[in-house]
């Protein structure tokens, strides 16, 4: 009941905001910013007020395991060591409010840097999961909704499409995710409207999106309407926004335990990451183009530099001057933990154990390996931790590296995975302005107070 009241309030306030601010629409030359809503925040339809901040973080950690299947081919460790849990909504951790159609019809999508397709549930709904906002009925609610013919470039450019058997021969899409989530329906174009943090709106006509008539999310979903895809592929929303974004977006994520402030998603001019302390690393060319692949060269803990390579430092010394494999890690907004090769992860644990003189404790849930007894406010004296990307050294804080799992325990916010399919998770990105430039093909980092 509480969640329904929250979403009704969001629906009414968002309608009012869009209606009153349409006269102050933003020119294409300007940038804009919108709120990112963490799915465990009070603004989210899946918010549970009975959970403590630490319980919410624990739930996010569980979701990491399920989402990881989306990226990793070698999932033996995850599949055999992951505890069973009913928390399986792993489409992503952050939500974006937007509206589709004319007049604007509110929707709530999962912000996903690992998806290209933006889709929302639509009527008539053959198979749909529960969402808190009304379901979009395109032919009833929008005068600008248009289907895409099968032979149109907008259809043929998308890989997973088929042709309808109706006389109209419309373009049908099918999008599936690891763990059982899926969306199927017709590709269409319509006007997409975003309400900015400054109370203005951005309305973009002819945005390609999926109108899902058959959709599924394990455990029924978390109240969202679909997905907002900001991956690197040609159908990504950031590429469709064209002159509004010029291929740039950035985000600044607040801590999961911060219930007072919202994370930010920036586009265009607002997405620039500049000034003192900015470091940038190139994106690697690698399939699938949806994912943002970076090259991690290693991690320094104190004065010890550990290379990314999964070989053992002592037994198999690396040939001098040999570079790390291009694109060995995916940066992802929707995975909470950072996943690293067994060798690197093991060396990190060894160095941390020898460097941190605090009582080690076992994770009661048996999920995370390296945990310490540490009350809120106590000092751990963690050695300096720096992630070395190609051309960019990112200095992490204690709050990035160790996640507070209870009032008296913190754990290393990373886990090992077989193979070289690593993921740079969002806990290691908290309180950084992270900028993506799809034209220059770079990702930039700058330490920031994202709650400001």
N, C-alpha and C positions, 0 to 999 in steps of 0.2 A: 504493500500500500504506500509506504514512504517513497519507494522508488518511482511509483506511478505519479505521485504528487510532484516529485522533483521534475520528471520529464514533462508533465503538463505545464509546469511553470516555465521550463526551458522553451517549450513549443510556443507558448503565448508571448513570452518576452522576445523570442527570436523573430516571430511574425511582426511584432510591434517595431522592433529595431529595423528590420528590413524595410517595412512600409514607410517609416518616418525618415529613413536615411537615403532612400533612392535618389533624392534630389542632390545629394552630395556624393555622387559616384566618383571614384578616383580615376584620373586620366591615365592612359597607358604608359606615360613616361615616368610615373611615380611608382614607388614600391609600396608594399603594405604588409601588415602582420596580423595574424589571427591567433587565438588561444588554442593550445593543445591541452586536452583534458585527459589526465591519467584515469584509467578505468577504475582505480580504487579511490578516486577523489570524490568529495561530496557532490560535484557537478555531474558525475557519471551515473548512468542508469543502473550499473551493477554495484554501486556503493553500498557497503554494509556497515552501518554505524556501530554495530556490536564488536567489530574487529579492532584490535589495537593497531597502531602504525606498523609494529613489527610483524604482526600476523599478516598484514597486507603485503609486506615485503616478502614474507615466506611464500605466500600464494603466487606472487610474481616470479619467484625462483622456480616454483613447480611448473609454471607455464613455459619457462625457458626450455625445459627438457623437450616438451612437445613441439614447440616452434622450431627447435634445432633440426628436426628431421627434414625441414624444408630446404635446408642448405647442404646437409651432410650426406654424402654417399656412404661413408664408412661409419655406420651408426651402431656398431656392435656394443661399444661400451654403454652408450645411452640406453639402448633397448634392454640390456641385461642388468643394468644397475639402477635404473630409474624406479623410484618407489611408485606404486599405484596411487592415483589420486583422482578425485572427481573434478578437479579444477583443470579442465582441458580446453578452455576457450583460448586458443593461442594465435588468433589472427593478428594480434598486436597489443601494445600496452597503452597507446594514446589514441584519443578520439578527436575528430574535427567536426564542428558544426558548419553546415553549409545548406544551401537550398537549391532545388532543381526545378526547372520549368518556368512558365509564365502564366499566372503570377507565381512568385517563388514559393516552393513547397519545402518545408524544413526536413532535413535529413541529418543523420549522425553516423559518420563513417570512421572506420579504423584507419588511422594514419599509418601507412605502410611503405617503407622505402625498399621493400623486397617484392613489390607488386607493381605492374604497369597499369592494370585495368582498374578504373574506378567503376564500382557498380553499387546499385541499391535494389532492395526488394521492390517488386512491382505487382500490381493487380492486373489481370486475374492471376492469383497465386495458386499454382498447382501444389507446391510444397514449399512452405516458408517457415522459418524459425520465428520465435516470439521477439518482437521489437516493441519498444515503448512508445515511439512516435507512430502516427498513422502511416500506413503503407501507401506509397505513391501509386496513383492510378493515372498513367500518362495521358490517355485519351480523354479522361474526365477533367483532370486538373491543369493540363498545360496546353496552351495554344501554339507553342513553338516546338513541340516534340515531333521528331521525324525519324522514321526508321531508315536504315542504310541498305541499299540494294546489294545483292551478292557480288555483282561485278564491279562495285565501286572500290577505288583504291583504299578507302578507309576500312573496308572489309578485308580485302586481300592482303593488306599490310599486317593484319593480325593473324598470328599463327593458328590459333585454335578456333577456327570458325567453320561453319557449314552453312548450307543453303536451306531455307525453309521449303517445305513441300507445298506451300500455299501459292496461289497464282501470283502474289506480289513478289515472291522470291526474295524475301528479306534475309539479312545477315544474322546468323545465330552464333552465339559464343558459348564457350564452356571453359570455366576456370576452376581448377581443383587445387587443394592445399593438402600437405601432409597431415595426417591425423583424421582425415575424413571430411573436412570442410569443403564446400563446393558452391558454385553459382552457375546457373544455366539460364539463358534467355536470349533476348535480341539486342544487338548493338544498335544504338540510336544516337542522335545528336539533340541537344537541348541547351538552354541557357543555364549556366551554373553561377550562383551568386554566393559570395563570401562576405561576411560582415567583419570588419576590421576592429582592432583593439581601440581605434580612435572614433568609433561610431559611424564610420562611413561604409560604403559597400563597393564591391567590385563585381560587376556582372559581365560574364564572358559568354558570348553566343557560340553556338555550334560546337560545343564540347562533346567529344565522343565518350559514351559511357555504356555500361551494361545495365539493361533493365531485366532484373532477374525474376523469372517466373517460377523457378525451382531452385531452392537454396537450402543448404544445411550446414549447421555448426554443431559439433558435439556438445552435449548437455544443454542444447537449446539456445546458446548464445548468451551475450551479456547485455541485451537491450539495444545494441547498435543496429543500424539499418543496412550496413554493407561495408565496403572498403573504399578508401581514397588512396589510389596508387601513385606513389611518387618515385618509382624505380627509374632505372636508366634507359629503358626501352622507348621505342618511338610512340607508343600509346600512352606513356606516362602523362599525368596531369601537368607536371612542370614543363614538359615539352609542348603540350597543347596550349598553355597559357601564353606562349610566344612573347609578344612585345611587353606584356605585363611583367614577365619575369626575366627575359633575356637569358634563359637557361640557368638561373641562379635561385637557390633556396637555402635557407639555414634554419637551425633550431637551437633553442637554449632550454635544456631540461632541468627542472627543479628536482630536488630530492623527493623520492616516493613518500617520505614521511612529512613533507611540507604540505599541509592541508590549507594553507592560507593563500598561496600564490599559484598561478597557472604557468605552465611552460609556454614557450612562444614558438610559432612557426612563421618565418619571414620569407618574402618573395621579392625578386627584383632588386631595386636600389637598397631596400631595407635588409636584404640578405647579405650585403657586403660584410666581410670579416676583415677589418683593417686596424692599423695602429700598432702600438708597441706590444710585442709578445706573440704576434701571429706567426704560425708556422703552417706550411702547406706541403702536401704530398700528392704525387700524381695518381690518378686512377689507372688501373691496369686494364688492358684490353683482354677480355676473357668471356667465355660463354658460361651461363646465359647473360646477355647484356643487361638484363633487369637488375642484377645484383651489382653493388658497388664494391669492387675488389681493390684492395690496397696491398702494398708490400711492406710487411713488418720485418725489420732486420733483427730485432731482439728487444730485450728488456733489461734495464739496469736496476739493480737493487743495491743501494749504497754505492760502493766502489767496484762491485762485481757486475760485469756485463755478460748477459746470457743471450746467446744467439737463438734465433727462431728455429733453426734446423733441429729436427727430431733426433739426430744422432747424439750419442753420449760424448760429452766434451773430451773426456780423458781417453776413451778407447778408440774413438774415431775422429781424430782431429781434422778439422775442415781445411781443405787446400787454401793456402793464403791467396787472398784476392778474389776468391770465388764468391759471386753474389748470391743472395737468397733468391728463391723462386719468385718470379713475378706473380702478383695477385694471390698471395698465400693466405689472405684473410679478408672476410667480408665485414664491412661496417654496417650495423643494423640497428634501427631505432626500436624494433619490437622484441628483441631478445634481451632479457635482463642481465644474465650472466655473460662473462667473456669465456669462450671456449678455445682452448689452446692444445697443441699437440702434446702427447704424453711426456715426451722428453723435456720440453720447455716447462710444462706445468710442474713436473717432478722436481726440476732444479729450482724453480721458484719456491716451492714448498720447503725444500731443504735449506735454502738461504734464509727464508723467513724464520724457520724454526731456530736456526743458529743466531739470528740477529735480534729477535724479539724476546725479551726476558719477562714474559707474562705467562701465567699459568694456562696451559693448554687444556681444553675440555673437548668432549665428544659432542657432536651435533646430536641431540636427542632423536631427531628424525632420520639420522643416518644418511643425510643427503650431501652435505658439504664436509670436506675432509679436514681442513685446517681451521680450527675455531679456538678462540681465547676467551677466558673469563675476564670480562671488562665491563664495569658499570658505566652507565651514561655519565659523561663528564670526566671520567678517568682518562689518563694519558697512556697510550701504548708505546710511544717512542718508536714508531715504525721508521725504518730507514727510507731515504729518498727513493722513489720509484719513478722511472722514466721509461716511457714506451718509445722505441726508436722505429719510426716509419721512414721510408726512403725520403730523405731531405727534410724530415720534421721530427723533432724530439718533443714529446708531450709529457710534461711532469704531472703525475697524478697526486691526489691528496689521499689521506687515510680514509676519508669517507667514500672515495672512489674504489679503493682496493679492497676494503673490508666492509661488509654489509652488516648492519646491526640487526640480528635475528631475534633478540630479546633484550630486556632491560639489563641483563647481566652477561650477554654473549655477543661477540662479533665473529664473523667467518669470512674467509677469503672468497671474494665474489668472482670466482672462476672455477672451471671444471675441465678435466682432460677429455680429449676425444681422439679416437684413432684417425690415422691419415693426416692430411695437411689441410683439411677443410675447417679452418678456424673462423670464429665469429668475434668481432669486437662489440661487446654488448653495451646496453645503455647505461648501466651503473658506472662504467668507466668514462661515460660521456657527460655525466651530471655536472652542472656548473661549468660547462664549456660552451662557447658559441661555436657550433660546428657548421661550416659552410660548404655547400656543394656547388661547383661551377661546371655545368655539363658542356659548356663551350670550350673552356680551357682544360677540362677534364682534371680538376684538382679537388681535393678535400682539404679544408683549412680548419685549424683549431686555435681558439684563444680562450684562456681562462677567464671566467666571468662569474658574477653573482646573478644567477638567472632569476632569482626572486625579486630583483629590483625592477 
